[in-house]
Amino acid sequence: MTISFEADSNVRRNSRLILGASIVLAIIFVINAVISGYLLRRNTMEDRADQLATLTLILAEHTSQIIFSANTVLKSIDDVVVVAKIDNEKSYREFASNKKQFELLEEKTKSNPILDVTTFVGDDGKVLNFSRSYPAPEINLADRDYFIYLKDHNSPDTFYSVPVRNKGNGKWMFYLARRVNGKHNEFLGLILVGVSVEVFSTLYERIGENLGNGSSITLYRGDKTLLTRWPFADDLIGKVNTNTLIEQSLAEGENSNGVIFTDSTGFTRQNTAPVPRVISYRRVTDFPFIVGAVVPETLYLSKWYKNGSGGLVASALSILVLFIGTYFLLTTYRRNAENEYHAHHDVLTKLPNRTLFSDRLSNAIAACKRNQEALAILFIDLDNLKTINDIHGHTAGDLVLTEVSARMRQCLRDSDTVARIGGDEFVVLLPGVGTEETAVMLAEKIRTALILPIDLGGSAITTSASIGVALYPAHGLNDADLMNSADVAMYEAKSSGRNAIKVYGKDLVANIFRDIS
Ligand SMILES: Nc1nc2c(ncn2[C@@H]2O[C@H](COP(=O)(O)OP(=O)(O)OP(=O)(O)O)[C@@H](O)[C@H]2O)c(=O)[nH]1
């Protein structure tokens, strides 16, 4: 194991932590954006559903008031007939064809802007009198649904017709009709009040333009016969809409606001793409009519799309800023780590340098002082490196330095420090070594490891080391004294002939081992 690997692995681990934290933050941003987007969408949908429900409520109320008003006129004309106490078909025909009744119809129609026409019809379907002109032109309404129905049904209720085109101006209208009975409840004819669908479609147009393209507003008779709609579609007026979504919305409305969301394509007209829609239908209070509004999701959620895309851009920017920040943080951290590493390590051997060693030695001495323990240092100087350089070249010398560094590390524990403090000078700090014997034993382990041949890519070189041993507190109470003692011991070992070990103030120990080696 080398020092450089330790340092690199620390930096790599911390870099991974920084990167991991950034990724976690980015994921939190994304989750936050998704949750916020979802909540915003839900709130927007709820708000818009309430708005749509309110819109159909207002439309239903508007319809109710118009129909009520038309009905009131119809009943008031009926009252005039009742008061006249008409017995039979003949007297009814005379009464209804009278100019006085024309004036009545004209006045009733003019006084109420929602009415297009009011009419007396005979038992054969012939128009007897109507508000537009007097005398009435030859028109027969015997084929109209209200005539067919009321002729055969003795009902006092108002009949609401399907929409028909006005035979005069071609406009779509529908009629409110009441049956006129004779003395014995026989069918004498009808009273009609005509309402142009424009009364509704003008308002729908204004609202529809606010809702936006793709939306629609509709008015149906109770049996889902279309009376009018926005956008206006001539071909659909009078047709029965069989789509079950109307029923679903109406059923839903019994418990909630009646708004339903659907992907159904059932509402799409020819040539329009199927899109998710939100729909709301309502029955008109007291009258057999249904109003509805349909809005495509794109419009419905347009605010959400706008806010959502803003949020998305903000999140994307945050993530971008986060990663740019992380990149700069990592670069700075790596550069600092590298500077820090180089300030404390030898470039060639990757071992701690003098600065780092001094630091560790001071700390180790302080710890020993506290715990009243001993430690040892070895001062190691390679023998004859100059000769190796001179003979084999500086590169070979570098290789020798690198190799002996690795061998020294292999001889020691991770807790020991090997430092290169000069050209061919190394020191070893043995914090856990309290006795001279152990220190000498380790010095010998190193000495013998270093004398093994070093492969130079074909040729082999041998080197050796002179080692001085000093112990705290015996040979120095501070780092300088201790280093000095070890240096002195090393010098003596070298003077003795090199490849030797000397404990400060003791006899040369290397002689013993040299014999063995
Ligand atoms: N290749 C190489 N040589 C170096 C490096 N640092 C120092 N040296 C050389 O190592 C030699 C150290 O010289 P000395 O310690 O005086 O002498 P020596 O040859 O080791 O002999 P003794 O120490 O007396 O046994 C010098 O020639 C330096 O140029 C280095 O990083 N690489």
The ligand as an SDF file (V2000), in Angstrom:
LIG
                    3D

 32 34  0  0  0  0  0  0  0  0999 V2000
   18.4030    9.5910   -9.0810 N   0  0  0  0  0  0  0  0  0  0  0  0
   18.2730   10.4290   -8.0540 C   0  0  0  0  0  0  0  0  0  0  0  0
   19.3190   10.7580   -7.3310 N   0  0  0  0  0  0  0  0  0  0  0  0
   19.1910   11.6010   -6.2960 C   0  0  0  0  0  0  0  0  0  0  0  0
   17.9440   12.1380   -5.9380 C   0  0  0  0  0  0  0  0  0  0  0  0
   18.0990   12.9310   -4.8430 N   0  0  0  0  0  0  0  0  0  0  0  0
   19.4220   12.8940   -4.5340 C   0  0  0  0  0  0  0  0  0  0  0  0
   20.0880   12.0780   -5.4040 N   0  0  0  0  0  0  0  0  0  0  0  0
   21.4730   11.7780   -5.4480 C   0  0  0  0  0  0  0  0  0  0  0  0
   21.7930   10.9550   -4.3570 O   0  0  0  0  0  0  0  0  0  0  0  0
   23.1300   11.1640   -4.0150 C   0  0  0  0  0  0  0  0  0  0  0  0
   23.2630   11.2990   -2.5480 C   0  0  0  0  0  0  0  0  0  0  0  0
   24.5740   11.4990   -2.3020 O   0  0  0  0  0  0  0  0  0  0  0  0
   25.2730   11.1960   -0.9740 P   0  0  0  0  0  0  0  0  0  0  0  0
   24.3220   10.8010    0.0570 O   0  0  0  0  0  0  0  0  0  0  0  0
   26.1650   12.3060   -0.6850 O   0  0  0  0  0  0  0  0  0  0  0  0
   26.2300    9.9630   -1.3190 O   0  0  0  0  0  0  0  0  0  0  0  0
   25.9190    8.4960   -1.5840 P   0  0  0  0  0  0  0  0  0  0  0  0
   26.2980    8.1880   -2.9770 O   0  0  0  0  0  0  0  0  0  0  0  0
   24.5380    8.0850   -1.2380 O   0  0  0  0  0  0  0  0  0  0  0  0
   26.8830    7.8170   -0.6600 O   0  0  0  0  0  0  0  0  0  0  0  0
   26.7600    7.7090    0.8910 P   0  0  0  0  0  0  0  0  0  0  0  0
   25.6170    8.4140    1.4030 O   0  0  0  0  0  0  0  0  0  0  0  0
   28.0090    8.3180    1.4030 O   0  0  0  0  0  0  0  0  0  0  0  0
   26.7130    6.2740    1.1170 O   0  0  0  0  0  0  0  0  0  0  0  0
   23.5770   12.3980   -4.7860 C   0  0  0  0  0  0  0  0  0  0  0  0
   24.4180   12.0290   -5.8610 O   0  0  0  0  0  0  0  0  0  0  0  0
   22.3030   12.9960   -5.3210 C   0  0  0  0  0  0  0  0  0  0  0  0
   22.4810   13.6140   -6.5830 O   0  0  0  0  0  0  0  0  0  0  0  0
   16.8260   11.7790   -6.7220 C   0  0  0  0  0  0  0  0  0  0  0  0
   15.7000   12.2080   -6.4900 O   0  0  0  0  0  0  0  0  0  0  0  0
   17.0550   10.9220   -7.7630 N   0  0  0  0  0  0  0  0  0  0  0  0
  1  2  1  0
  2  3  2  0
  2 32  1  0
  3  4  1  0
  4  5  2  0
  4  8  1  0
  5  6  1  0
  5 30  1  0
  6  7  2  0
  7  8  1  0
  8  9  1  0
  9 10  1  0
  9 28  1  0
 10 11  1  0
 11 12  1  0
 11 26  1  0
 12 13  1  0
 13 14  1  0
 14 15  2  0
 14 16  1  0
 14 17  1  0
 17 18  1  0
 18 19  2  0
 18 20  1  0
 18 21  1  0
 21 22  1  0
 22 23  2  0
 22 24  1  0
 22 25  1  0
 26 27  1  0
 26 28  1  0
 28 29  1  0
 30 31  2  0
 30 32  1  0
M  END
$$$$
